[in-house]
Amino acid sequence: MKKFFVISLILFLILFTALIKNSTKRIDDEIFLVKENIKDLKKDYEKVKLEHEYLSSAEKLLEFQNLYFENELIKRDIQEIKIIHKNLDNINITELLFNNENE
């Protein structure tokens, strides 16, 4: 009876260890995939950030204006910008509100 108990305990421990090892391996694989996805997303983010900063800099915008639009673009005061709403026969013109202004 003692031998049976010791053998069954050893088999249980071996099975339990194999189960723990397999679940740990699966978790490690998932962690690896997530880290790889994060690396890819970071690379994409850096590319998009660089492109945005490059294209939206004041110097580049002025260069693009001169290159593509020549004298077609004119500077406007931001207070002159209005919002036009068109509904069937009605046309409503409202002021452009900024985040720090109350309605």
Biopython code that builds the backbone (N, CA, C, O; Angstrom):
import numpy as np
from Bio.PDB.StructureBuilder import StructureBuilder

atoms = [
    (1, "MET", "N", (0.823, -1.188, 0.000)),
    (1, "MET", "CA", (0.000, 0.000, 0.000)),
    (1, "MET", "C", (0.873, 1.260, 0.000)),
    (1, "MET", "O", (0.564, 2.252, -0.661)),
    (2, "LYS", "N", (1.956, 1.192, 0.750)),
    (2, "LYS", "CA", (2.873, 2.321, 0.826)),
    (2, "LYS", "C", (3.522, 2.582, -0.526)),
    (2, "LYS", "O", (3.682, 3.737, -0.919)),
    (3, "LYS", "N", (3.901, 1.517, -1.251)),
    (3, "LYS", "CA", (4.527, 1.667, -2.552)),
    (3, "LYS", "C", (3.547, 2.299, -3.545)),
    (3, "LYS", "O", (3.926, 3.173, -4.325)),
    (4, "PHE", "N", (2.308, 1.863, -3.513)),
    (4, "PHE", "CA", (1.292, 2.404, -4.401)),
    (4, "PHE", "C", (1.103, 3.902, -4.168)),
    (4, "PHE", "O", (0.978, 4.686, -5.109)),
    (5, "PHE", "N", (1.084, 4.272, -2.902)),
    (5, "PHE", "CA", (0.917, 5.689, -2.551)),
    (5, "PHE", "C", (2.112, 6.523, -3.040)),
    (5, "PHE", "O", (1.916, 7.619, -3.565)),
    (6, "VAL", "N", (3.319, 6.034, -2.881)),
    (6, "VAL", "CA", (4.525, 6.742, -3.301)),
    (6, "VAL", "C", (4.570, 6.831, -4.827)),
    (6, "VAL", "O", (4.901, 7.884, -5.374)),
    (7, "ILE", "N", (4.246, 5.752, -5.509)),
    (7, "ILE", "CA", (4.270, 5.744, -6.975)),
    (7, "ILE", "C", (3.204, 6.690, -7.525)),
    (7, "ILE", "O", (3.468, 7.446, -8.460)),
    (8, "SER", "N", (2.001, 6.651, -6.950)),
    (8, "SER", "CA", (0.937, 7.546, -7.425)),
    (8, "SER", "C", (1.286, 9.004, -7.131)),
    (8, "SER", "O", (0.966, 9.882, -7.933)),
    (9, "LEU", "N", (1.928, 9.279, -6.008)),
    (9, "LEU", "CA", (2.362, 10.641, -5.685)),
    (9, "LEU", "C", (3.411, 11.119, -6.693)),
    (9, "LEU", "O", (3.363, 12.262, -7.147)),
    (10, "ILE", "N", (4.349, 10.253, -7.037)),
    (10, "ILE", "CA", (5.386, 10.611, -8.003)),
    (10, "ILE", "C", (4.757, 10.860, -9.376)),
    (10, "ILE", "O", (5.116, 11.833, -10.039)),
    (11, "LEU", "N", (3.835, 10.016, -9.815)),
    (11, "LEU", "CA", (3.162, 10.209, -11.101)),
    (11, "LEU", "C", (2.349, 11.513, -11.102)),
    (11, "LEU", "O", (2.351, 12.261, -12.080)),
    (12, "PHE", "N", (1.661, 11.763, -9.993)),
    (12, "PHE", "CA", (0.889, 13.005, -9.886)),
    (12, "PHE", "C", (1.811, 14.220, -9.991)),
    (12, "PHE", "O", (1.491, 15.182, -10.689)),
    (13, "LEU", "N", (2.947, 14.181, -9.306)),
    (13, "LEU", "CA", (3.892, 15.290, -9.366)),
    (13, "LEU", "C", (4.466, 15.464, -10.775)),
    (13, "LEU", "O", (4.662, 16.594, -11.223)),
    (14, "ILE", "N", (4.735, 14.375, -11.468)),
    (14, "ILE", "CA", (5.245, 14.463, -12.837)),
    (14, "ILE", "C", (4.194, 15.079, -13.756)),
    (14, "ILE", "O", (4.512, 15.961, -14.554)),
    (15, "LEU", "N", (2.947, 14.624, -13.654)),
    (15, "LEU", "CA", (1.870, 15.177, -14.476)),
    (15, "LEU", "C", (1.622, 16.643, -14.145)),
    (15, "LEU", "O", (1.421, 17.463, -15.041)),
    (16, "PHE", "N", (1.637, 16.967, -12.869)),
    (16, "PHE", "CA", (1.419, 18.345, -12.442)),
    (16, "PHE", "C", (2.535, 19.257, -12.955)),
    (16, "PHE", "O", (2.278, 20.379, -13.391)),
    (17, "THR", "N", (3.774, 18.765, -12.900)),
    (17, "THR", "CA", (4.916, 19.535, -13.407)),
    (17, "THR", "C", (4.800, 19.735, -14.914)),
    (17, "THR", "O", (5.066, 20.828, -15.413)),
    (18, "ALA", "N", (4.405, 18.694, -15.641)),
    (18, "ALA", "CA", (4.233, 18.811, -17.096)),
    (18, "ALA", "C", (3.132, 19.813, -17.426)),
    (18, "ALA", "O", (3.273, 20.601, -18.361)),
    (19, "LEU", "N", (2.049, 19.789, -16.675)),
    (19, "LEU", "CA", (0.953, 20.724, -16.901)),
    (19, "LEU", "C", (1.404, 22.163, -16.653)),
    (19, "LEU", "O", (1.109, 23.054, -17.449)),
    (20, "ILE", "N", (2.103, 22.383, -15.574)),
    (20, "ILE", "CA", (2.616, 23.723, -15.248)),
    (20, "ILE", "C", (3.603, 24.184, -16.319)),
    (20, "ILE", "O", (3.576, 25.340, -16.742)),
    (21, "LYS", "N", (4.468, 23.279, -16.752)),
    (21, "LYS", "CA", (5.471, 23.620, -17.759)),
    (21, "LYS", "C", (4.809, 24.000, -19.085)),
    (21, "LYS", "O", (5.222, 24.965, -19.728)),
    (22, "ASN", "N", (3.798, 23.256, -19.492)),
    (22, "ASN", "CA", (3.102, 23.551, -20.748)),
    (22, "ASN", "C", (2.361, 24.882, -20.673)),
    (22, "ASN", "O", (2.389, 25.663, -21.624)),
    (23, "SER", "N", (1.703, 25.142, -19.555)),
    (23, "SER", "CA", (0.983, 26.415, -19.438)),
    (23, "SER", "C", (1.958, 27.586, -19.375)),
    (23, "SER", "O", (1.668, 28.655, -19.913)),
    (24, "THR", "N", (3.092, 27.408, -18.736)),
    (24, "THR", "CA", (4.103, 28.459, -18.685)),
    (24, "THR", "C", (4.673, 28.716, -20.076)),
    (24, "THR", "O", (4.901, 29.867, -20.451)),
    (25, "LYS", "N", (4.903, 27.659, -20.835)),
    (25, "LYS", "CA", (5.405, 27.801, -22.208)),
    (25, "LYS", "C", (4.405, 28.558, -23.069)),
    (25, "LYS", "O", (4.796, 29.413, -23.863)),
    (26, "ARG", "N", (3.117, 28.253, -22.922)),
    (26, "ARG", "CA", (2.081, 28.928, -23.695)),
    (26, "ARG", "C", (2.033, 30.418, -23.330)),
    (26, "ARG", "O", (1.903, 31.272, -24.207)),
    (27, "ILE", "N", (2.138, 30.714, -22.056)),
    (27, "ILE", "CA", (2.132, 32.116, -21.613)),
    (27, "ILE", "C", (3.369, 32.843, -22.138)),
    (27, "ILE", "O", (3.271, 33.993, -22.565)),
    (28, "ASP", "N", (4.524, 32.191, -22.111)),
    (28, "ASP", "CA", (5.746, 32.799, -22.648)),
    (28, "ASP", "C", (5.608, 33.092, -24.142)),
    (28, "ASP", "O", (6.058, 34.135, -24.616)),
    (29, "ASP", "N", (4.993, 32.182, -24.875)),
    (29, "ASP", "CA", (4.773, 32.409, -26.311)),
    (29, "ASP", "C", (3.857, 33.607, -26.540)),
    (29, "ASP", "O", (4.108, 34.422, -27.427)),
    (30, "GLU", "N", (2.801, 33.714, -25.745)),
    (30, "GLU", "CA", (1.883, 34.854, -25.879)),
    (30, "GLU", "C", (2.596, 36.165, -25.544)),
    (30, "GLU", "O", (2.399, 37.170, -26.228)),
    (31, "ILE", "N", (3.412, 36.159, -24.509)),
    (31, "ILE", "CA", (4.168, 37.359, -24.131)),
    (31, "ILE", "C", (5.120, 37.756, -25.254)),
    (31, "ILE", "O", (5.246, 38.938, -25.572)),
    (32, "PHE", "N", (5.782, 36.783, -25.850)),
    (32, "PHE", "CA", (6.697, 37.059, -26.956)),
    (32, "PHE", "C", (5.951, 37.699, -28.129)),
    (32, "PHE", "O", (6.426, 38.676, -28.707)),
    (33, "LEU", "N", (4.785, 37.151, -28.482)),
    (33, "LEU", "CA", (4.006, 37.712, -29.592)),
    (33, "LEU", "C", (3.558, 39.130, -29.298)),
    (33, "LEU", "O", (3.603, 39.991, -30.177)),
    (34, "VAL", "N", (3.127, 39.380, -28.076)),
    (34, "VAL", "CA", (2.697, 40.730, -27.709)),
    (34, "VAL", "C", (3.864, 41.704, -27.783)),
    (34, "VAL", "O", (3.710, 42.823, -28.271)),
    (35, "LYS", "N", (5.029, 41.284, -27.300)),
    (35, "LYS", "CA", (6.208, 42.160, -27.364)),
    (35, "LYS", "C", (6.600, 42.445, -28.812)),
    (35, "LYS", "O", (6.972, 43.573, -29.135)),
    (36, "GLU", "N", (6.524, 41.452, -29.680)),
    (36, "GLU", "CA", (6.835, 41.671, -31.088)),
    (36, "GLU", "C", (5.834, 42.632, -31.730)),
    (36, "GLU", "O", (6.214, 43.502, -32.514)),
    (37, "ASN", "N", (4.565, 42.472, -31.396)),
    (37, "ASN", "CA", (3.547, 43.389, -31.921)),
    (37, "ASN", "C", (3.797, 44.808, -31.422)),
    (37, "ASN", "O", (3.632, 45.768, -32.175)),
    (38, "ILE", "N", (4.187, 44.945, -30.178)),
    (38, "ILE", "CA", (4.480, 46.277, -29.620)),
    (38, "ILE", "C", (5.669, 46.896, -30.343)),
    (38, "ILE", "O", (5.655, 48.090, -30.641)),
    (39, "LYS", "N", (6.704, 46.098, -30.631)),
    (39, "LYS", "CA", (7.863, 46.614, -31.363)),
    (39, "LYS", "C", (7.451, 47.120, -32.740)),
    (39, "LYS", "O", (7.869, 48.198, -33.164)),
    (40, "ASP", "N", (6.620, 46.330, -33.442)),
    (40, "ASP", "CA", (6.160, 46.750, -34.774)),
    (40, "ASP", "C", (5.342, 48.038, -34.681)),
    (40, "ASP", "O", (5.513, 48.946, -35.494)),
    (41, "LEU", "N", (4.460, 48.114, -33.693)),
    (41, "LEU", "CA", (3.639, 49.307, -33.534)),
    (41, "LEU", "C", (4.481, 50.525, -33.166)),
    (41, "LEU", "O", (4.192, 51.636, -33.611)),
    (42, "LYS", "N", (5.515, 50.327, -32.361)),
    (42, "LYS", "CA", (6.405, 51.442, -32.013)),
    (42, "LYS", "C", (7.135, 51.957, -33.252)),
    (42, "LYS", "O", (7.294, 53.165, -33.427)),
    (43, "LYS", "N", (7.576, 51.038, -34.110)),
    (43, "LYS", "CA", (8.243, 51.448, -35.349)),
    (43, "LYS", "C", (7.284, 52.251, -36.215)),
    (43, "LYS", "O", (7.643, 53.309, -36.733)),
    (44, "ASP", "N", (6.060, 51.747, -36.370)),
    (44, "ASP", "CA", (5.060, 52.461, -37.169)),
    (44, "ASP", "C", (4.758, 53.822, -36.559)),
    (44, "ASP", "O", (4.630, 54.811, -37.281)),
    (45, "TYR", "N", (4.645, 53.880, -35.241)),
    (45, "TYR", "CA", (4.361, 55.139, -34.558)),
    (45, "TYR", "C", (5.482, 56.151, -34.807)),
    (45, "TYR", "O", (5.217, 57.320, -35.090)),
    (46, "GLU", "N", (6.719, 55.702, -34.702)),
    (46, "GLU", "CA", (7.844, 56.601, -34.922)),
    (46, "GLU", "C", (7.853, 57.129, -36.358)),
    (46, "GLU", "O", (8.137, 58.304, -36.591)),
    (47, "LYS", "N", (7.541, 56.258, -37.316)),
    (47, "LYS", "CA", (7.495, 56.700, -38.712)),
    (47, "LYS", "C", (6.400, 57.736, -38.928)),
    (47, "LYS", "O", (6.621, 58.755, -39.582)),
    (48, "VAL", "N", (5.229, 57.475, -38.382)),
    (48, "VAL", "CA", (4.106, 58.402, -38.546)),
    (48, "VAL", "C", (4.395, 59.715, -37.829)),
    (48, "VAL", "O", (4.077, 60.789, -38.339)),
    (49, "LYS", "N", (4.993, 59.629, -36.653)),
    (49, "LYS", "CA", (5.323, 60.835, -35.888)),
    (49, "LYS", "C", (6.343, 61.681, -36.650)),
    (49, "LYS", "O", (6.201, 62.901, -36.735)),
    (50, "LEU", "N", (7.361, 61.040, -37.197)),
    (50, "LEU", "CA", (8.365, 61.763, -37.974)),
    (50, "LEU", "C", (7.731, 62.402, -39.201)),
    (50, "LEU", "O", (8.010, 63.559, -39.518)),
    (51, "GLU", "N", (6.882, 61.656, -39.888)),
    (51, "GLU", "CA", (6.220, 62.190, -41.072)),
    (51, "GLU", "C", (5.336, 63.385, -40.712)),
    (51, "GLU", "O", (5.326, 64.392, -41.421)),
    (52, "HIS", "N", (4.600, 63.269, -39.617)),
    (52, "HIS", "CA", (3.727, 64.370, -39.181)),
    (52, "HIS", "C", (4.544, 65.608, -38.829)),
    (52, "HIS", "O", (4.215, 66.716, -39.254)),
    (53, "GLU", "N", (5.598, 65.420, -38.059)),
    (53, "GLU", "CA", (6.419, 66.560, -37.665)),
    (53, "GLU", "C", (7.117, 67.187, -38.865)),
    (53, "GLU", "O", (7.267, 68.407, -38.936)),
    (54, "TYR", "N", (7.540, 66.359, -39.795)),
    (54, "TYR", "CA", (8.215, 66.866, -40.986)),
    (54, "TYR", "C", (7.246, 67.646, -41.867)),
    (54, "TYR", "O", (7.563, 68.742, -42.330)),
    (55, "LEU", "N", (6.066, 67.076, -42.095)),
    (55, "LEU", "CA", (5.119, 67.696, -43.010)),
    (55, "LEU", "C", (4.387, 68.882, -42.396)),
    (55, "LEU", "O", (3.946, 69.773, -43.122)),
    (56, "SER", "N", (4.248, 68.911, -41.074)),
    (56, "SER", "CA", (3.455, 69.983, -40.470)),
    (56, "SER", "C", (4.313, 71.116, -39.896)),
    (56, "SER", "O", (3.779, 72.021, -39.255)),
    (57, "SER", "N", (5.610, 71.079, -40.111)),
    (57, "SER", "CA", (6.431, 72.188, -39.634)),
    (57, "SER", "C", (6.127, 73.433, -40.474)),
    (57, "SER", "O", (5.785, 73.327, -41.652)),
    (58, "ALA", "N", (6.254, 74.588, -39.870)),
    (58, "ALA", "CA", (5.917, 75.842, -40.552)),
    (58, "ALA", "C", (6.763, 76.041, -41.806)),
    (58, "ALA", "O", (6.266, 76.498, -42.835)),
    (59, "GLU", "N", (8.035, 75.697, -41.711)),
    (59, "GLU", "CA", (8.913, 75.871, -42.862)),
    (59, "GLU", "C", (8.475, 74.985, -44.034)),
    (59, "GLU", "O", (8.455, 75.429, -45.182)),
    (60, "LYS", "N", (8.125, 73.730, -43.735)),
    (60, "LYS", "CA", (7.706, 72.825, -44.792)),
    (60, "LYS", "C", (6.383, 73.270, -45.391)),
    (60, "LYS", "O", (6.190, 73.179, -46.604)),
    (61, "LEU", "N", (5.468, 73.751, -44.554)),
    (61, "LEU", "CA", (4.185, 74.217, -45.084)),
    (61, "LEU", "C", (4.382, 75.408, -46.008)),
    (61, "LEU", "O", (3.745, 75.492, -47.058)),
    (62, "LEU", "N", (5.264, 76.331, -45.626)),
    (62, "LEU", "CA", (5.544, 77.470, -46.500)),
    (62, "LEU", "C", (6.229, 77.018, -47.788)),
    (62, "LEU", "O", (5.958, 77.548, -48.865)),
    (63, "GLU", "N", (7.102, 76.049, -47.667)),
    (63, "GLU", "CA", (7.781, 75.521, -48.853)),
    (63, "GLU", "C", (6.773, 74.857, -49.797)),
    (63, "GLU", "O", (6.834, 75.061, -51.009)),
    (64, "PHE", "N", (5.837, 74.056, -49.243)),
    (64, "PHE", "CA", (4.814, 73.422, -50.067)),
    (64, "PHE", "C", (3.903, 74.459, -50.704)),
    (64, "PHE", "O", (3.492, 74.312, -51.855)),
    (65, "GLN", "N", (3.586, 75.513, -49.947)),
    (65, "GLN", "CA", (2.743, 76.576, -50.496)),
    (65, "GLN", "C", (3.425, 77.203, -51.712)),
    (65, "GLN", "O", (2.807, 77.367, -52.764)),
    (66, "ASN", "N", (4.693, 77.548, -51.561)),
    (66, "ASN", "CA", (5.426, 78.161, -52.670)),
    (66, "ASN", "C", (5.610, 77.202, -53.831)),
    (66, "ASN", "O", (5.577, 77.614, -54.991)),
    (67, "LEU", "N", (5.804, 75.926, -53.527)),
    (67, "LEU", "CA", (6.058, 74.941, -54.558)),
    (67, "LEU", "C", (4.806, 74.593, -55.357)),
    (67, "LEU", "O", (4.858, 74.512, -56.584)),
    (68, "TYR", "N", (3.684, 74.386, -54.674)),
    (68, "TYR", "CA", (2.483, 73.882, -55.342)),
    (68, "TYR", "C", (1.404, 74.924, -55.589)),
    (68, "TYR", "O", (0.663, 74.817, -56.567)),
    (69, "PHE", "N", (1.296, 75.931, -54.725)),
    (69, "PHE", "CA", (0.180, 76.855, -54.829)),
    (69, "PHE", "C", (0.575, 78.260, -55.253)),
    (69, "PHE", "O", (-0.290, 79.068, -55.592)),
    (70, "GLU", "N", (1.839, 78.557, -55.240)),
    (70, "GLU", "CA", (2.371, 79.872, -55.579)),
    (70, "GLU", "C", (1.586, 80.960, -54.854)),
    (70, "GLU", "O", (1.703, 81.080, -53.634)),
    (71, "ASN", "N", (0.790, 81.756, -55.566)),
    (71, "ASN", "CA", (0.074, 82.859, -54.916)),
    (71, "ASN", "C", (-1.410, 82.567, -54.727)),
    (71, "ASN", "O", (-2.185, 83.493, -54.486)),
    (72, "GLU", "N", (-1.820, 81.327, -54.827)),
    (72, "GLU", "CA", (-3.231, 80.981, -54.692)),
    (72, "GLU", "C", (-3.713, 81.037, -53.238)),
    (72, "GLU", "O", (-4.895, 81.277, -52.995)),
    (73, "LEU", "N", (-2.834, 80.825, -52.289)),
    (73, "LEU", "CA", (-3.221, 80.818, -50.879)),
    (73, "LEU", "C", (-2.983, 82.193, -50.269)),
    (73, "LEU", "O", (-1.967, 82.841, -50.523)),
    (74, "ILE", "N", (-3.948, 82.621, -49.457)),
    (74, "ILE", "CA", (-3.792, 83.900, -48.770)),
    (74, "ILE", "C", (-4.023, 83.687, -47.282)),
    (74, "ILE", "O", (-4.741, 82.771, -46.879)),
    (75, "LYS", "N", (-3.422, 84.520, -46.490)),
    (75, "LYS", "CA", (-3.535, 84.411, -45.039)),
    (75, "LYS", "C", (-4.844, 85.037, -44.593)),
    (75, "LYS", "O", (-5.210, 86.118, -45.054)),
    (76, "ARG", "N", (-5.564, 84.348, -43.677)),
    (76, "ARG", "CA", (-6.826, 84.842, -43.132)),
    (76, "ARG", "C", (-6.724, 84.897, -41.617)),
    (76, "ARG", "O", (-5.999, 84.125, -40.990)),
    (77, "ASP", "N", (-7.474, 85.834, -41.050)),
    (77, "ASP", "CA", (-7.582, 85.903, -39.596)),
    (77, "ASP", "C", (-8.522, 84.784, -39.151)),
    (77, "ASP", "O", (-9.565, 84.562, -39.767)),
    (78, "ILE", "N", (-8.160, 84.098, -38.106)),
    (78, "ILE", "CA", (-8.959, 82.949, -37.663)),
    (78, "ILE", "C", (-10.347, 83.374, -37.195)),
    (78, "ILE", "O", (-11.270, 82.561, -37.198)),
    (79, "GLN", "N", (-10.508, 84.624, -36.796)),
    (79, "GLN", "CA", (-11.817, 85.124, -36.368)),
    (79, "GLN", "C", (-12.780, 85.285, -37.543)),
    (79, "GLN", "O", (-13.991, 85.375, -37.340)),
    (80, "GLU", "N", (-12.261, 85.321, -38.755)),
    (80, "GLU", "CA", (-13.102, 85.466, -39.944)),
    (80, "GLU", "C", (-13.730, 84.146, -40.387)),
    (80, "GLU", "O", (-14.607, 84.142, -41.250)),
    (81, "ILE", "N", (-13.301, 83.047, -39.817)),
    (81, "ILE", "CA", (-13.797, 81.739, -40.239)),
    (81, "ILE", "C", (-15.193, 81.517, -39.670)),
    (81, "ILE", "O", (-15.421, 81.707, -38.476)),
    (82, "LYS", "N", (-16.109, 81.120, -40.516)),
    (82, "LYS", "CA", (-17.502, 80.862, -40.137)),
    (82, "LYS", "C", (-17.858, 79.423, -40.498)),
    (82, "LYS", "O", (-17.191, 78.782, -41.310)),
    (83, "ILE", "N", (-18.922, 78.938, -39.874)),
    (83, "ILE", "CA", (-19.435, 77.602, -40.179)),
    (83, "ILE", "C", (-20.762, 77.771, -40.905)),
    (83, "ILE", "O", (-21.646, 78.496, -40.448)),
    (84, "ILE", "N", (-20.891, 77.096, -42.036)),
    (84, "ILE", "CA", (-22.105, 77.188, -42.829)),
    (84, "ILE", "C", (-22.844, 75.856, -42.739)),
    (84, "ILE", "O", (-22.291, 74.799, -43.042)),
    (85, "HIS", "N", (-24.129, 75.931, -42.309)),
    (85, "HIS", "CA", (-24.994, 74.756, -42.251)),
    (85, "HIS", "C", (-26.079, 74.932, -43.294)),
    (85, "HIS", "O", (-26.776, 75.946, -43.309)),
    (86, "LYS", "N", (-26.224, 73.938, -44.173)),
    (86, "LYS", "CA", (-27.239, 74.024, -45.214)),
    (86, "LYS", "C", (-28.263, 72.921, -44.996)),
    (86, "LYS", "O", (-27.923, 71.738, -45.000)),
    (87, "ASN", "N", (-29.526, 73.315, -44.805)),
    (87, "ASN", "CA", (-30.623, 72.368, -44.646)),
    (87, "ASN", "C", (-31.689, 72.713, -45.673)),
    (87, "ASN", "O", (-32.324, 73.764, -45.580)),
    (88, "LEU", "N", (-31.884, 71.858, -46.627)),
    (88, "LEU", "CA", (-32.874, 72.061, -47.691)),
    (88, "LEU", "C", (-32.853, 73.486, -48.211)),
    (88, "LEU", "O", (-32.019, 73.818, -49.053)),
    (89, "ASP", "N", (-33.765, 74.352, -47.723)),
    (89, "ASP", "CA", (-33.837, 75.729, -48.212)),
    (89, "ASP", "C", (-33.165, 76.719, -47.269)),
    (89, "ASP", "O", (-33.025, 77.891, -47.618)),
    (90, "ASN", "N", (-32.747, 76.281, -46.091)),
    (90, "ASN", "CA", (-32.164, 77.190, -45.098)),
    (90, "ASN", "C", (-30.646, 77.126, -45.119)),
    (90, "ASN", "O", (-30.052, 76.059, -45.269)),
    (91, "ILE", "N", (-30.039, 78.282, -44.967)),
    (91, "ILE", "CA", (-28.589, 78.365, -44.829)),
    (91, "ILE", "C", (-28.316, 79.143, -43.554)),
    (91, "ILE", "O", (-28.707, 80.304, -43.430)),
    (92, "ASN", "N", (-27.635, 78.493, -42.593)),
    (92, "ASN", "CA", (-27.288, 79.126, -41.325)),
    (92, "ASN", "C", (-25.788, 79.318, -41.255)),
    (92, "ASN", "O", (-25.015, 78.405, -41.546)),
    (93, "ILE", "N", (-25.385, 80.519, -40.866)),
    (93, "ILE", "CA", (-23.964, 80.827, -40.705)),
    (93, "ILE", "C", (-23.725, 81.112, -39.229)),
    (93, "ILE", "O", (-24.361, 81.987, -38.642)),
    (94, "THR", "N", (-22.793, 80.359, -38.635)),
    (94, "THR", "CA", (-22.474, 80.547, -37.218)),
    (94, "THR", "C", (-20.991, 80.815, -37.058)),
    (94, "THR", "O", (-20.178, 80.488, -37.923)),
    (95, "GLU", "N", (-20.661, 81.424, -35.922)),
    (95, "GLU", "CA", (-19.267, 81.707, -35.606)),
    (95, "GLU", "C", (-18.540, 80.432, -35.232)),
    (95, "GLU", "O", (-19.140, 79.506, -34.687)),
    (96, "LEU", "N", (-17.265, 80.383, -35.520)),
    (96, "LEU", "CA", (-16.434, 79.267, -35.125)),
    (96, "LEU", "C", (-16.040, 79.460, -33.659)),
    (96, "LEU", "O", (-15.445, 80.474, -33.297)),
    (97, "LEU", "N", (-16.379, 78.473, -32.819)),
    (97, "LEU", "CA", (-16.050, 78.563, -31.405)),
    (97, "LEU", "C", (-14.818, 77.735, -31.111)),
    (97, "LEU", "O", (-14.625, 76.662, -31.682)),
    (98, "PHE", "N", (-13.995, 78.235, -30.223)),
    (98, "PHE", "CA", (-12.794, 77.535, -29.827)),
    (98, "PHE", "C", (-13.032, 76.863, -28.486)),
    (98, "PHE", "O", (-14.029, 77.155, -27.824)),
    (99, "ASN", "N", (-12.156, 75.984, -28.075)),
    (99, "ASN", "CA", (-12.342, 75.224, -26.841)),
    (99, "ASN", "C", (-12.454, 76.096, -25.609)),
    (99, "ASN", "O", (-13.196, 75.756, -24.688)),
    (100, "ASN", "N", (-11.746, 77.201, -25.564)),
    (100, "ASN", "CA", (-11.759, 78.038, -24.369)),
    (100, "ASN", "C", (-12.872, 79.073, -24.377)),
    (100, "ASN", "O", (-12.976, 79.860, -23.437)),
    (101, "GLU", "N", (-13.701, 79.094, -25.405)),
    (101, "GLU", "CA", (-14.804, 80.047, -25.475)),
    (101, "GLU", "C", (-16.093, 79.378, -25.050)),
    (101, "GLU", "O", (-16.300, 78.195, -25.320)),
    (102, "ASN", "N", (-16.958, 80.120, -24.392)),
    (102, "ASN", "CA", (-18.279, 79.620, -24.019)),
    (102, "ASN", "C", (-19.260, 79.892, -25.126)),
    (102, "ASN", "O", (-19.109, 80.850, -25.885)),
    (103, "GLU", "N", (-20.264, 79.050, -25.218)),
    (103, "GLU", "CA", (-21.278, 79.231, -26.261)),
    (103, "GLU", "C", (-22.252, 80.321, -25.882)),
    (103, "GLU", "O", (-23.176, 80.614, -26.640)),
]
sb = StructureBuilder()
sb.init_structure("model")
sb.init_model(0)
sb.init_chain("A")
sb.init_seg("    ")
for serial, (resi, resn, name, xyz) in enumerate(atoms, 1):
    if name == "N":
        sb.init_residue(resn, " ", resi, " ")
    sb.init_atom(name, np.array(xyz, "f"), 0.0, 1.0, " ", f" {name:<3s}", serial, name[0])
structure = sb.get_structure()
